[in-house]
């Protein structure tokens, strides 16, 4: 044997020894395994099955114990609550808007088109009425067609009941096996649902909980959003569109992806034909139809009475704190599906919004145009105000925090960017290219408004407009406090009557410097003086010098007290200047004051809520209509009715509101007063008819925003046209045309004699110059 052969034998022996050693080690390992694995493949398989079964039992135990998300009890499932939006209705049963977290409305199965149910069954769960929550045949179909054959049109394996379980108890994310774990949980919940509810009840719950694109939940909300109709009115092709969206709400969204939505709709229609819900001819006819939508988005910014709804929302949040469900838990405004009925009349509200929109366009146009004659003034107030607004923006604060220099920030503010702004000409929005600085100038220069109309005899709020656009201007000018000007004078003269001052007593229209008030010298608007006025003349011509004389005679304190009694809740300064309206009050307060006069001196409690019901129509609170005799008597009935007469003379006696007749052709009985604050910053109109009390304010968001010309900026030019348009629209409405013919109750003969100043003066001295003539000559030039 050669040396080479010897080496090869040694290598072979070494390999043999290594193999034997490995075999021995492997044998030892096998002996360590359980016995079933030592005796062939069959017993090994049995052992694996046992282990799998044990794992399944362990897994199921964890599932039932809620380790993968809570499993609701039968009691919980019998009282399932999905988030339902609260609905707000007008007094004439028109939907005004909703409050919600999830935009969902409940609908009974009898309120839903049968085509919707057929489409759901045909597309989502063809054996819905046969299985008990789980469809094993569907699982097999998914395994073969979807997994093996990759046919994504074969449908899913989840039954409608399982989908309902998912809607009621949303899926959770786990570190591993999220889909299998969630599916298993849904199977357990689905089987429990099937034992508690009938098939029709499950279908109704399902259709009320299915999510559509965006914040739209349930078939009722979806029908309103996409087709502007109730779910009971959906036709086959519309039902197919909505049910078709469930596979992928964005991909098959009919507005975003109309072609794909149309294709999906036709697929649903084909499945309805396959299940026998449509015949072949019907299916082909429906598939040939174009996709037609009536898409309408309802958000908190849309619809009518937006400012009122926000005011009511804040009141309801407080009100519901004192109301409890039968189980003692509090009501939730955003999730309990409450039905809220208000005093708002939708017809009057629409007339109010139309009047505001039309007149604010005219006023804004006039505002811009008149600056051509006042080139020294700035429509946005001043440069300092503009810089204040710049520094108040989020954009400025962010750049400042990043360490930008003033030069860099100023430059960035002047660089045009794409933005969406409010368009005052259309009342809508406009996409434009504008610098941030120019956008601030634009918004600062926009005038705003508030309008409120109420029933003076009950206090019910009939119409509420808090601004020119709720989306862009959230601040509600029905509640904002601004200087009220001469609209406060009726309070002054009402207190004068209460204090015993004869309405025919004459006061000299003279310019006076009051040394005891640090040289205060109140002026008439046009600086015209001379002659004398009784109470009617001073009120209808709004003579400032006489108003000051009257308050000094009756006292500031009594005037303030009467104002509080008539509905003012804001603090009133203890100054004689309040006679001229130098006090900041809200339109809400001033309408209450005028309503007190209209209601014969009894102050009504302004309110907007009638009743609250549960989702199924059970009342939980109802506001009893107030009895007139229960209202606080703030002003004697006699003097209130005398003030009504004097305020009618402001309209019909050549006063500051006479253009209601001459220019705007308003018919019917009306008592009113205009007002303008210093430098034309605020324009006011307050008035009432036998049926309705109303008021309007017009001004800038910032008080530096004002007309430079009093003729254009006074209340009779800004606020009064809104109320005039509103009344004309109301009187042309067949629902309210009879209001125009109603009249104020006539005064008794004794009261009329007291107010008949002209006859009394003639009888007293027929030889002297007729002071009424003097009043007529000089008064037209006095005050506003």
SVG drawing of the C-alpha trace seen along z (x, -y; Angstrom):
<svg xmlns="http://www.w3.org/2000/svg" viewBox="-112 -137 116 139">
<polyline fill="none" stroke="black" stroke-width="0.4" points="0.0,0.0 1.4,-3.3 1.6,-6.3 -1.1,-8.0 -3.5,-5.0 -2.8,-5.1 -3.8,-8.8 -7.0,-8.2 -8.0,-5.3 -7.4,-7.5 -9.7,-10.3 -12.4,-7.7 -12.2,-6.4 -12.4,-9.9 -15.5,-10.7 -17.1,-7.4 -16.4,-8.2 -17.8,-11.7 -21.0,-10.3 -21.4,-7.7 -21.0,-10.5 -23.6,-12.7 -26.0,-9.8 -25.5,-9.0 -26.2,-12.7 -29.3,-12.7 -30.6,-9.6 -30.2,-11.2 -32.2,-14.2 -35.0,-12.0 -35.3,-10.3 -35.7,-13.6 -38.8,-14.3 -42.4,-13.2 -43.0,-9.6 -45.5,-10.3 -42.7,-11.8 -40.5,-8.7 -42.9,-6.4 -43.7,-7.7 -45.4,-10.6 -49.0,-9.7 -48.6,-10.0 -46.5,-13.2 -49.5,-14.7 -51.8,-13.7 -49.6,-15.4 -49.5,-18.6 -53.3,-18.7 -53.5,-18.3 -51.1,-21.2 -53.0,-23.3 -56.3,-22.5 -54.7,-23.4 -53.5,-26.7 -56.9,-27.4 -58.5,-26.8 -56.0,-29.1 -56.5,-31.7 -60.3,-31.5 -60.0,-31.9 -57.9,-35.0 -60.4,-36.3 -63.4,-35.8 -61.6,-37.4 -61.1,-40.5 -57.3,-40.3 -57.8,-41.4 -60.4,-44.0 -63.5,-43.9 -66.3,-41.5 -69.6,-43.1 -72.1,-41.4 -75.6,-40.4 -76.9,-43.4 -74.6,-45.7 -75.5,-44.3 -79.2,-44.6 -78.7,-48.3 -76.2,-49.2 -75.7,-52.9 -74.0,-54.4 -73.3,-58.1 -76.4,-59.9 -76.4,-63.6 -78.8,-65.9 -81.2,-67.7 -82.3,-71.3 -85.8,-72.2 -87.6,-75.5 -91.0,-76.2 -92.4,-75.3 -90.7,-71.9 -87.9,-72.7 -84.5,-71.1 -82.0,-74.0 -78.9,-71.9 -77.2,-69.3 -74.8,-68.9 -72.6,-65.8 -69.3,-64.1 -70.2,-61.5 -72.7,-62.8 -75.2,-60.0 -79.0,-59.9 -81.1,-56.9 -83.7,-55.4 -86.1,-52.6 -86.2,-49.7 -89.6,-50.9 -88.0,-54.3 -85.4,-52.7 -85.9,-51.8 -86.2,-48.0 -83.6,-48.5 -81.0,-49.5 -81.6,-46.2 -81.6,-44.2 -78.3,-45.8 -76.8,-45.1 -77.8,-41.5 -76.8,-40.9 -73.4,-42.5 -72.3,-42.1 -74.0,-38.9 -76.1,-36.8 -76.9,-34.2 -77.8,-36.8 -81.2,-35.3 -79.8,-31.8 -76.8,-31.8 -76.4,-32.6 -73.8,-35.2 -71.0,-33.2 -71.0,-32.0 -68.6,-29.1 -69.4,-28.8 -68.4,-32.4 -65.1,-31.6 -64.6,-28.8 -65.5,-31.1 -62.9,-33.6 -60.2,-31.0 -60.8,-29.6 -61.7,-32.6 -60.0,-35.5 -56.8,-33.8 -56.2,-31.0 -57.8,-32.5 -57.1,-36.2 -60.6,-37.2 -61.3,-40.4 -64.9,-40.5 -65.8,-37.4 -66.9,-39.2 -65.6,-39.2 -66.0,-36.6 -67.5,-38.8 -71.2,-38.6 -73.4,-41.6 -73.6,-40.7 -69.8,-40.6 -69.6,-44.0 -72.1,-45.3 -69.9,-44.0 -67.0,-45.8 -69.0,-49.1 -70.2,-48.9 -66.8,-47.9 -64.0,-49.2 -61.0,-47.1 -57.8,-47.5 -54.2,-47.3 -51.9,-44.6 -48.2,-43.9 -49.0,-40.8 -51.9,-39.0 -54.2,-42.1 -56.5,-40.9 -57.0,-37.3 -57.5,-38.6 -60.0,-41.2 -61.8,-38.8 -62.1,-36.3 -63.5,-38.9 -66.1,-40.0 -67.2,-36.3 -67.9,-36.1 -69.8,-39.4 -71.7,-38.4 -72.9,-35.1 -74.2,-37.0 -75.9,-39.6 -77.7,-36.9 -79.1,-35.4 -80.4,-38.8 -81.8,-40.5 -84.0,-39.4 -82.6,-39.6 -84.6,-42.8 -83.2,-44.4 -79.7,-43.5 -80.2,-44.9 -81.5,-48.2 -78.6,-48.5 -76.1,-47.7 -77.6,-50.3 -77.5,-52.9 -73.9,-52.3 -72.1,-51.8 -69.5,-54.5 -69.4,-56.4 -66.7,-58.8 -65.8,-61.6 -67.8,-62.2 -70.9,-60.5 -72.4,-57.6 -75.6,-55.6 -77.8,-55.3 -80.0,-58.3 -77.2,-60.8 -75.6,-59.3 -78.9,-59.6 -79.2,-63.2 -75.5,-64.0 -75.3,-62.3 -78.9,-62.6 -80.6,-65.2 -83.4,-62.8 -84.6,-60.5 -83.5,-56.9 -87.0,-55.7 -87.0,-57.6 -83.8,-56.0 -84.2,-54.2 -82.3,-51.1 -79.4,-52.8 -79.0,-55.3 -79.1,-52.4 -76.4,-50.6 -74.1,-53.6 -74.3,-53.9 -73.9,-50.2 -71.1,-50.0 -69.1,-52.6 -68.8,-50.2 -66.0,-48.2 -63.8,-51.3 -65.4,-54.6 -62.8,-56.8 -62.1,-54.7 -65.8,-54.5 -66.8,-57.9 -69.2,-59.2 -68.1,-62.8 -64.3,-62.1 -64.2,-59.1 -67.3,-59.1 -66.1,-56.6 -65.1,-54.0 -68.3,-54.6 -70.4,-54.1 -68.5,-50.8 -69.0,-49.7 -72.7,-50.7 -73.3,-48.5 -71.5,-45.6 -73.9,-45.9 -76.9,-46.0 -75.6,-42.8 -75.4,-41.1 -79.0,-42.3 -80.0,-40.6 -78.1,-37.5 -79.9,-37.2 -83.3,-37.8 -84.0,-41.3 -84.0,-42.6 -84.7,-41.0 -82.2,-41.2 -84.1,-43.9 -84.3,-46.1 -80.6,-45.6 -79.6,-46.6 -81.8,-49.7 -80.4,-50.8 -76.8,-50.1 -77.3,-52.4 -78.3,-55.3 -75.7,-58.1 -74.5,-58.7 -76.6,-61.6 -75.9,-63.2 -77.5,-65.9 -74.6,-66.3 -75.1,-68.6 -72.8,-69.0 -74.3,-70.0 -71.7,-71.3 -71.9,-73.6 -71.1,-76.4 -74.0,-75.6 -77.7,-76.0 -79.8,-78.8 -79.7,-80.3 -76.0,-79.4 -75.3,-82.1 -78.5,-81.2 -77.5,-77.5 -74.2,-78.3 -75.8,-80.5 -78.3,-77.6 -75.5,-75.0 -73.8,-76.8 -77.1,-77.2 -78.0,-73.5 -74.6,-72.3 -75.5,-74.1 -79.2,-73.0 -78.4,-69.3 -76.2,-69.3 -79.5,-69.4 -81.2,-66.7 -80.6,-62.9 -81.5,-59.7 -83.6,-57.1 -80.4,-55.3 -79.1,-58.5 -76.4,-59.2 -76.3,-62.7 -77.5,-63.4 -74.9,-64.1 -75.8,-66.8 -73.5,-65.3 -74.1,-61.6 -77.7,-60.9 -79.7,-61.9 -81.7,-64.5 -84.4,-66.4 -84.4,-70.1 -87.3,-72.4 -86.8,-76.1 -88.8,-79.3 -87.1,-80.2 -89.5,-80.6 -87.6,-79.3 -89.5,-81.6 -88.7,-84.7 -85.1,-83.5 -84.7,-83.2 -86.2,-86.7 -83.8,-88.1 -80.8,-86.5 -81.8,-87.6 -82.3,-91.2 -78.9,-91.2 -77.1,-89.7 -78.6,-92.2 -78.2,-95.3 -74.7,-94.5 -73.5,-94.2 -74.9,-97.7 -73.4,-99.1 -70.0,-97.6 -70.0,-98.9 -71.0,-102.4 -68.2,-102.1 -65.5,-101.5 -66.8,-104.1 -66.9,-106.9 -63.2,-106.7 -62.6,-108.1 -63.7,-111.4 -61.7,-110.8 -58.3,-109.8 -56.7,-110.9 -58.5,-108.1 -57.9,-104.4 -60.7,-101.8 -58.9,-99.4 -58.7,-102.1 -55.1,-103.0 -51.5,-101.7 -51.1,-101.1 -54.3,-98.9 -53.0,-97.0 -49.7,-96.3 -51.5,-95.2 -53.4,-92.7 -50.2,-91.5 -48.6,-90.8 -51.8,-89.0 -51.6,-86.4 -50.4,-82.8 -48.2,-83.3 -46.3,-86.2 -45.8,-84.3 -44.4,-81.2 -41.9,-83.3 -40.9,-85.2 -40.3,-82.0 -38.1,-80.8 -36.0,-83.8 -36.9,-85.7 -35.9,-89.3 -38.5,-92.1 -37.3,-92.7 -37.8,-89.1 -41.2,-89.0 -42.3,-92.2 -41.1,-90.8 -43.0,-87.5 -46.2,-89.3 -46.1,-91.1 -45.5,-88.0 -48.7,-86.8 -49.8,-83.3 -52.8,-81.1 -55.7,-81.5 -59.5,-81.2 -61.2,-84.4 -64.8,-85.5 -66.3,-87.3 -68.5,-90.1 -70.1,-90.5 -71.4,-86.9 -71.5,-86.0 -69.5,-82.9 -65.8,-82.0 -63.2,-82.8 -59.8,-81.3 -57.3,-84.0 -53.6,-85.0 -53.2,-87.6 -50.4,-88.6 -51.1,-88.0 -50.8,-91.8 -53.4,-92.5 -55.7,-89.9 -55.6,-91.6 -56.4,-95.0 -59.3,-93.3 -60.8,-91.7 -60.4,-94.8 -62.3,-96.9 -65.3,-94.7 -68.4,-96.0 -70.4,-93.5 -73.9,-93.4 -76.3,-91.8 -80.1,-91.4 -82.6,-90.0 -86.4,-89.7 -88.6,-88.4 -92.2,-88.1 -92.5,-90.9 -95.5,-89.3 -93.9,-85.9 -90.2,-86.6 -89.7,-83.9 -86.8,-84.5 -88.0,-84.4 -84.9,-85.3 -81.2,-85.7 -78.4,-86.8 -75.1,-87.4 -72.9,-88.4 -72.3,-88.4 -70.8,-84.9 -70.6,-82.4 -67.7,-80.4 -65.4,-83.4 -66.7,-85.6 -67.6,-83.6 -68.1,-86.6 -71.8,-87.1 -72.9,-90.7 -76.3,-90.0 -74.4,-89.6 -71.5,-92.0 -71.6,-95.3 -71.3,-98.5 -72.2,-102.1 -76.0,-102.4 -76.3,-106.1 -79.8,-107.6 -81.6,-104.3 -81.2,-104.7 -83.3,-107.8 -86.7,-106.0 -85.5,-104.7 -84.7,-108.3 -88.1,-109.7 -89.9,-106.7 -88.3,-107.5 -89.3,-111.2 -92.9,-110.1 -92.5,-107.9 -91.1,-110.9 -94.1,-113.0 -92.7,-115.2 -95.5,-116.3 -94.8,-115.2 -95.8,-118.6 -93.3,-120.5 -91.0,-122.4 -87.2,-122.5 -84.9,-125.0 -82.6,-123.7 -79.5,-125.6 -75.8,-124.9 -74.7,-124.6 -71.3,-124.2 -71.6,-122.2 -68.9,-123.3 -69.8,-120.7 -68.9,-118.1 -65.5,-119.5 -66.7,-121.7 -68.7,-119.0 -70.7,-120.6 -73.0,-118.2 -73.7,-119.1 -76.4,-118.3 -75.2,-116.3 -75.3,-119.2 -74.4,-121.9 -77.8,-123.6 -79.6,-125.2 -82.6,-127.4 -86.3,-127.0 -87.9,-124.6 -89.2,-121.1 -91.7,-119.0 -91.0,-115.3 -92.3,-114.2 -90.2,-116.7 -87.1,-116.0 -87.4,-112.3 -88.3,-112.2 -85.6,-114.7 -83.1,-113.1 -82.1,-116.5 -79.1,-115.9 -79.1,-119.1 -82.6,-118.4 -81.9,-114.8 -79.1,-116.1 -81.5,-118.5 -84.0,-115.8 -81.6,-113.3 -80.3,-116.1 -83.9,-116.7 -84.9,-113.1 -81.5,-111.9 -79.0,-109.4 -79.9,-106.7 -83.6,-106.3 -82.8,-106.1 -80.2,-103.3 -82.7,-101.5 -85.4,-101.6 -82.9,-100.3 -82.1,-97.4 -85.7,-96.6 -86.4,-96.7 -83.8,-94.1 -80.3,-95.6 -77.9,-93.3 -74.6,-95.1 -73.1,-97.7 -74.2,-101.2 -71.9,-104.1 -73.3,-106.6 -72.9,-109.5 -75.2,-112.0 -73.8,-111.0 -75.9,-107.9 -78.8,-110.2 -77.0,-110.4 -76.3,-106.6 -72.8,-106.7 -73.1,-103.2 -72.0,-99.8 -74.9,-97.4 -75.8,-94.4 -78.4,-94.2 -79.9,-91.4 -80.4,-93.8 -81.8,-96.6 -84.3,-94.4 -85.5,-93.3 -85.8,-97.0 -88.0,-97.8 -90.0,-94.5 -90.8,-95.8 -92.3,-98.9 -94.2,-96.9 -95.5,-94.6 -97.2,-97.4 -94.3,-97.8 -94.0,-94.1 -90.5,-92.7 -90.6,-89.4 -88.0,-86.8 -86.2,-86.3 -85.8,-82.6 -85.1,-80.3 -85.8,-76.8 -89.2,-75.2 -88.6,-71.5 -86.1,-68.7 -87.0,-65.1 -85.1,-61.9 -84.3,-60.2 -87.5,-58.2 -89.6,-61.3 -90.1,-61.2 -90.0,-64.7 -87.4,-65.3 -88.0,-69.0 -90.7,-71.3 -90.8,-75.1 -94.2,-76.2 -95.4,-79.2 -95.0,-82.2 -98.2,-83.9 -98.1,-87.7 -99.2,-88.5 -96.1,-86.7 -93.7,-89.1 -92.1,-91.8 -93.9,-95.2 -90.8,-97.3 -92.8,-100.3 -96.4,-101.3 -98.7,-100.2 -99.9,-103.8 -96.4,-105.2 -95.3,-102.2 -98.2,-102.9 -97.4,-106.6 -93.9,-105.7 -95.2,-103.5 -97.2,-106.5 -94.1,-108.7 -92.0,-106.2 -94.6,-106.0 -94.1,-109.7 -90.3,-109.1 -91.6,-107.2 -94.7,-109.1 -94.0,-112.5 -91.0,-113.5 -88.5,-111.9 -85.2,-110.2 -87.0,-107.0 -89.3,-108.7 -87.5,-107.2 -89.1,-103.9 -92.1,-105.3 -90.7,-107.7 -87.8,-105.6 -88.5,-102.0 -92.3,-102.1 -92.8,-100.1 -96.5,-99.7 -98.4,-99.1 -98.0,-100.3 -94.4,-100.6 -92.7,-102.4 -88.9,-102.9 -85.8,-104.8 -82.5,-105.2 -79.1,-105.7 -75.5,-106.5 -72.5,-106.5 -69.6,-108.9 -67.7,-109.2 -70.2,-107.0 -68.7,-103.9 -72.0,-102.2 -75.3,-102.4 -78.5,-101.2 -82.2,-100.7 -84.7,-99.4 -88.4,-99.1 -91.5,-97.1 -94.9,-96.4 -98.0,-94.9 -96.5,-91.4 -92.7,-91.6 -89.9,-93.6 -86.6,-93.8 -83.3,-95.5 -80.1,-95.8 -76.6,-97.0 -74.0,-97.8 -70.3,-98.6 -66.7,-97.4 -65.2,-94.6 -62.8,-97.2 -64.1,-100.6 -61.7,-102.5 -63.5,-101.1 -66.1,-103.7 -67.8,-105.9 -66.2,-109.3 -69.5,-110.8 -72.4,-110.9 -75.0,-110.9 -73.7,-107.5 -72.7,-106.1 -75.8,-107.0 -78.2,-104.3 -80.9,-105.4 -78.5,-104.7 -76.9,-101.5 -79.1,-99.6 -82.6,-100.8 -82.5,-99.4 -82.0,-95.9 -85.1,-96.1 -87.1,-97.8 -86.2,-95.0 -87.0,-92.4 -90.5,-93.9 -91.3,-94.2 -90.3,-90.6 -92.4,-89.5 -95.4,-91.4 -95.1,-89.9 -95.1,-86.4 -98.5,-84.9 -97.9,-83.4 -97.6,-86.8 -99.4,-89.3 -102.1,-89.8 -99.5,-91.3 -99.4,-94.4 -103.0,-95.1 -102.8,-94.8 -102.6,-98.0 -101.4,-99.1 -104.2,-99.2 -105.7,-102.7 -104.9,-105.0 -107.8,-106.1 -109.1,-109.6 -107.5,-110.9 -104.0,-109.7 -104.5,-111.2 -105.4,-114.5 -102.2,-114.4 -100.2,-113.9 -102.1,-116.4 -99.6,-119.2 -100.5,-121.3 -104.2,-121.7 -103.1,-122.5 -100.7,-125.2 -103.1,-126.8 -105.7,-126.9 -103.2,-128.4 -102.1,-131.2 -103.5,-131.6 -101.7,-134.9 -98.1,-133.7 -96.1,-132.3 -97.0,-128.6 -94.2,-126.8 -95.0,-123.7 -94.2,-125.7 -90.9,-126.8 -90.2,-123.2 -90.9,-122.2 -88.6,-124.9 -85.7,-124.5 -86.1,-120.9 -85.2,-119.4 -81.7,-120.7 -81.3,-119.6 -79.9,-116.2 -80.0,-113.0"/>
</svg>
